[in-house]
C-alpha cells in the first residue's frame, strides 16, 4: 500500500514581536481572507510580514502602535 506523506512545516524562529491577525490586517488594510492566508503561510513575525508587504509594495495604512 502506498502511503501519502504530507510535507512537514518547519517551525520558524519568531523574528520581531508577533502580530495578531487583526493587527496585521488593520496595519496593511487587508481583507480577512487575504490577511488570514498570508498570516497562515508566513507566521506572526512582524519582521517577516513587514518585509513581505514591502516586497509587495504595500505600505502600511496605519502606524505601528507599539513602535511609537
N, C-alpha and C positions, 0 to 999 in steps of 0.2 A: 504494500500500500504506500502511496506517495503522500508524504506529509508536506503541507504548505507552511513555511515559516514566514511570519511577518517580520520585517526588519525591526530591530530594537532601536528605540530612540535613545541616543546617548544623552545623558544628563549634562546640561551645560552649566558652566560656572556662572553664577549670577554676577554681572558686572554693573556697578552703579546700584542705586536704590531701585526696588521693584515698583513698577506702575501697577495700579489697579486697572481693570479693564475699562471702567467708566472714566477714570482719569486720562488714560491713553486716548480713548475715543474723543473726549472733550478737547484735549490739547490740540489734536490734529483735525477736528471737525469731521470725524469719520462716522458713517452709519454703523449700526450694531453688527451687521453681518461682516462688514469689511474689517472692523476692529477685532472682532472675535477670530476671524481667520488669521490675521497677522499675529495676534496675541498667542494663539494656539501654536502656530508654526515657529515663532521666534522667541517665545517666552516673555516673562515680565520685565526683563532687564531694561532699565531706562536708557542705558548707553547703546545697547543693541538696537532698540526700537527707534531711538533718535537718529542713529546712523542710517538705518533702513529708510526712514522717512526723508532724510537729507538726500539719499541716493535717488529716491523717487521724486525729488524736488518738491516736496510738500512741506512748506514752512509751518511752524506752529501757529494755530489760530489764537490760542490762549498762552499767556506766560506761565511757566512752571512755578507754582506757588511755593514749593519747598526751596527752590534755588534763591528766592528773594531774601 
